[in-house]
Structures are given as C-alpha cells and as structure tokens.
C-alpha cells in the first residue's frame, strides 16, 4: 500500500465533512473492495475515513418498510428475524453473498456504493423498489445505479441507510462463480398484486438493470412458462473468461424461471 491518512468518523455528518475536506479521500465501510484494491495499488487515496463508529448500522421495521443502516453487515441482514419475517428473500440473498468472512465484514452500504456489476444487493434494491438514503437526499434504486461501478453519489455524499418495502412474494436466484460467489447471472423477482419487478445482476454490460420485457410477460402470466422472452440482446451482455454472452443470456432465463417458481 501507499501511505495514507486514517481517520475515524463519529457520525455520517462528520464523515461527509471529512470527505469534503479531502482532496482525495475514500470512506471505508467493510473494506471488502477498498482494502484489496489498495493492496494491489489500484487505488491510492490520501485519506481513508472509517465509518465503523459513525452509528450507521442497525435494522428497523416501520410498518411495511424495512430500514437497514448502511454499515449493517450481510451476516446481520441474513440472520435478522425482522428481515426474515417481512422480506425473507432479502435475508436469503444476504446469506448467500460471498463466504462467511465476507458476510461478517461486508456491508450493504459498501456493496451498493461500489455497484459491482456482479453484486447481489443492487438486484435486491432494484427488484424491491428500494430507496437509498444519503447524507444529502433520498434516491430510488433506478436513480441511484447509473452504470458499471457507477452511482449517482456526489464525491462528498455518503449512504446512510436503505429502505425496502414489503412485497407479497419475492425470490432471488443466482448462478454463482464457484470461487468468488459473485453472480454470473442473478435474477430478483418481486410481486405485489399484479405488479411484477424483475432485476438482473451479473450479466449486463452496464451493470444491474430492470428486465422490463420479463416484467410485462410475468404481469400477464406469473408462471415459469411465461419466461420465454430475452430481456436484452446478446451484445449487451458481459463476456469474459468466466462465461460467454450467450451463456449469460441463457442463464437469465433459467434463473428467472427458478425465481418465479420459488415465489
């Protein structure tokens, strides 16, 4: 690693203030992305601002809304009786992120702020119609996720919590890379009344996306048999050493069918 200044923030406002004052600062949540990239010298921030003492962890239920603090770990979400009761699909998703070490250290805020194209939480946020709360504003998931590793966050803006609304039924299915457990393709399906939302991660060149064609098909006929349309052309799919674009395109359909059957 290069040399850097380390500071602990006492609150979200304190962290935002320290970040704004830095010429090249980064906030540290669970460190599952920032620390490895710093070790590989792919990132060299002058200032690292630790959110561990900023009071941003915790889970609360407000009516039909689950509010999860940005510094809440994946393991905490997975084991939360509140999440399991109100949105069981979200708890199940969290329990299948990475391995035990990643789930114990990684946080929901860090995951969505990084917006890795193969991460699981962005699919949950978009599939459930979540609202991302920051030190400046509230953003819908569609507004927040803007592209590959990109979000709508300003340079001095920090995620403080995520609000998830209760749905009638939901399920997330992914085909994981056997080493990293990242999704080669993951599909989150949520249904409330006749409204169906489908979000796909791991497969699109621009990161997580709403599969509107699948939503239309499933709104008319919520069954695995209705999943016979492709949400995106093959040339819009990720192609890398792990899977071809054609393979990922097929996986979307397979995972979508499984998610619908499990709802």
C-alpha positions in Angstrom: 0.0 0.0 0.0 0.9 3.6 -0.4 1.0 5.9 2.7 -2.4 7.4 3.6 -4.0 9.3 6.5 -6.5 7.3 8.5 -9.4 8.9 10.4 -12.5 7.6 12.2 -15.8 9.4 11.7 -18.1 9.9 14.7 -21.2 10.3 12.6 -22.4 10.4 9.0 -22.2 14.2 9.0 -18.7 14.1 10.4 -17.7 11.6 7.7 -19.2 13.7 4.9 -17.4 16.8 6.3 -14.1 15.0 6.4 -14.6 13.6 2.9 -15.5 17.1 1.5 -12.3 18.5 3.1 -10.1 15.9 1.5 -8.6 16.3 -2.0 -8.5 12.6 -2.5 -10.5 10.7 0.2 -12.3 7.4 0.4 -14.7 6.2 3.0 -14.1 2.7 4.5 -17.1 0.5 5.2 -16.5 -3.2 5.4 -13.3 -2.9 3.3 -14.1 -5.9 1.0 -13.3 -3.9 -2.1 -11.3 -0.9 -1.0 -8.6 -2.8 1.0 -7.8 -5.3 -1.8 -7.6 -2.5 -4.4 -5.3 -0.5 -2.1 -3.1 -3.6 -1.5 -2.8 -4.1 -5.3 -2.0 -0.3 -5.6 -5.0 0.1 -7.9 -6.3 2.8 -5.5 -4.2 5.2 -3.5 -6.4 7.6 -1.6 -4.7 10.3 0.5 -7.3 9.9 3.3 -9.3 6.9 4.4 -12.3 7.8 6.6 -13.6 4.8 8.6 -17.4 4.6 9.1 -17.2 1.9 11.8 -18.0 4.4 14.6 -20.4 6.5 12.6 -23.6 4.9 14.0 -24.9 3.7 10.7 -25.6 0.0 11.5 -28.9 -1.5 12.5 -32.3 -2.8 11.2 -35.7 -1.4 11.9 -39.2 -2.1 10.7 -41.5 0.8 10.2 -44.9 -0.6 9.1 -44.3 -2.3 5.8 -40.8 -0.8 5.4 -37.6 -2.4 6.4 -34.8 0.2 7.1 -31.3 -1.1 7.0 -28.4 1.0 8.1 -25.6 1.4 5.6 -22.9 -0.2 7.9 -25.1 -3.3 8.6 -23.2 -6.5 7.6 -24.5 -9.1 5.3 -24.5 -11.6 8.1 -26.6 -9.4 10.3 -29.2 -8.9 7.5 -29.2 -12.7 6.8 -29.8 -13.6 10.5 -32.3 -10.8 11.2 -35.7 -12.1 12.3 -37.3 -8.8 11.2 -35.9 -9.2 7.7 -36.7 -12.9 7.6 -40.3 -12.1 8.6 -41.0 -9.1 6.3 -38.8 -9.8 3.3 -37.4 -13.3 3.6 -36.0 -13.2 0.0 -33.7 -10.3 1.1 -32.4 -12.3 4.1 -31.8 -15.3 1.9 -29.9 -13.2 -0.6 -27.6 -11.8 2.1 -26.9 -15.2 3.4 -25.5 -16.3 0.0 -23.1 -13.4 -0.5 -19.5 -14.5 -0.7 -18.3 -16.6 2.2 -18.6 -16.3 6.0 -15.7 -13.9 6.2 -17.1 -11.6 3.5 -20.6 -11.7 5.1 -19.1 -10.9 8.5 -17.2 -7.8 7.3 -19.1 -6.7 4.2 -21.8 -4.1 4.5 -24.9 -3.3 2.5 -23.9 0.4 2.0 -20.4 -0.6 0.8 -21.8 -3.1 -1.7 -24.3 -0.7 -3.3 -21.9 2.2 -3.3 -19.3 0.1 -5.2 -22.0 -1.2 -7.6 -20.0 -4.1 -8.8 -21.8 -5.5 -11.9 -22.0 -8.9 -10.4 -23.0 -7.9 -6.8 -26.3 -9.2 -5.3 -27.6 -6.3 -3.3 -28.1 -4.0 -6.4 -30.6 -6.6 -7.8 -32.5 -6.6 -4.5 -32.6 -2.8 -4.4 -33.9 -2.6 -7.9 -36.2 -5.6 -7.7 -37.8 -4.5 -4.5 -38.0 -0.8 -5.4 -35.7 0.3 -2.6 -34.9 3.9 -1.6 -31.3 4.8 -0.9 -30.9 7.4 1.8 -27.8 9.5 1.8 -26.3 12.5 3.7 -28.0 14.7 1.1 -31.1 13.1 -0.2 -33.2 10.1 -1.0 -32.9 8.3 -4.3 -34.8 5.4 -5.9 -32.8 2.4 -7.0 -33.2 3.4 -10.6 -31.9 6.8 -9.9 -29.0 5.6 -7.8 -27.5 2.9 -10.0 -26.2 4.7 -13.1 -23.8 2.2 -14.8 -20.9 -0.1 -14.4 -19.3 0.7 -11.0 -21.1 4.0 -11.1 -23.8 5.6 -8.9 -25.4 8.9 -8.5 -23.4 9.7 -5.4 -21.6 13.0 -5.3 -18.0 12.9 -4.2 -18.8 14.1 -0.7 -22.1 12.1 -0.3 -22.4 9.0 1.9 -25.1 6.4 2.0 -26.7 6.2 5.5 -29.5 3.6 5.0 -31.6 1.7 2.6 -35.4 1.4 2.8 -37.0 -1.8 1.4 -40.8 -2.0 1.0 -42.6 -5.3 1.8 -43.9 -7.2 -1.2 -46.3 -10.1 -1.5 -43.7 -12.5 -2.6 -40.1 -12.4 -3.9 -37.2 -14.6 -4.7 -33.6 -14.3 -5.8 -31.8 -16.9 -7.8 -28.2 -16.7 -9.0 -25.6 -18.8 -10.8 -22.5 -18.1 -8.7 -18.9 -18.2 -9.7 -17.6 -21.2 -7.7 -14.6 -19.2 -6.4 -15.8 -15.7 -5.7 -19.6 -16.5 -5.3 -20.3 -13.4 -7.4 -23.2 -13.9 -9.8 -22.5 -14.9 -13.3 -26.2 -14.1 -13.6 -28.6 -13.3 -10.8 -32.4 -12.6 -11.1 -34.5 -11.0 -8.4 -38.3 -11.3 -8.9 -40.8 -9.4 -6.7 -44.5 -9.5 -6.9 -47.1 -7.3 -5.3 -50.7 -7.7 -6.6 -50.4 -7.6 -10.4 -47.2 -5.6 -10.3 -44.0 -7.5 -11.1 -40.5 -6.3 -10.9 -37.5 -8.2 -12.2 -33.9 -7.1 -11.7 -30.8 -8.8 -13.2 -27.3 -8.6 -12.0 -24.0 -10.2 -13.2 -25.0 -10.2 -16.9 -25.4 -6.7 -18.3 -22.6 -4.5 -19.7 -24.0 -1.6 -17.8 -24.5 -3.4 -14.5 -27.8 -4.1 -12.8 -30.9 -3.5 -14.8 -34.7 -3.9 -14.8 -35.9 -6.6 -17.2 -39.0 -4.8 -18.5 -39.9 -7.5 -21.1 -39.9 -10.1 -18.4 -41.9 -7.9 -16.1 -44.6 -7.4 -18.9 -44.7 -11.2 -19.6 -45.0 -12.1 -15.9 -47.6 -9.4 -15.2 -49.8 -11.1 -17.7 -49.0 -14.6 -16.6 -47.0 -15.2 -13.5 -45.6 -18.6 -14.3 -42.3 -20.1 -15.3 -43.8 -20.8 -18.8 -44.1 -17.0 -19.3 -40.3 -16.6 -19.1 -39.7 -17.1 -22.8 -38.5 -13.6 -23.8 -35.0 -12.3 -23.7 -34.6 -9.1 -21.6 -31.6 -7.9 -23.5 -29.8 -8.6 -26.8 -26.7 -10.8 -26.6 -24.3 -7.9 -27.5 -25.5 -6.1 -24.3 -24.2 -9.0 -22.1 -20.9 -9.3 -20.3 -18.5 -11.7 -22.0 -15.3 -12.7 -20.1 -13.2 -15.7 -19.1 -16.0 -16.9 -16.8 -18.8 -17.1 -19.3 -19.8 -16.0 -22.8 -22.5 -13.5 -23.5 -24.7 -16.3 -25.0 -24.2 -18.4 -21.8 -25.2 -15.5 -19.6 -28.2 -14.7 -21.7 -29.4 -18.3 -21.3 -28.7 -18.1 -17.5 -31.0 -15.1 -17.1 -33.9 -17.2 -18.4 -33.0 -20.2 -16.2 -32.6 -18.1 -13.1 -35.8 -16.2 -13.8 -37.8 -19.4 -14.1 -36.4 -20.7 -10.8 -37.2 -17.4 -9.1 -40.8 -17.4 -10.3 -41.3 -21.0 -9.3 -39.9 -20.2 -5.8 -42.1 -17.1 -5.2 
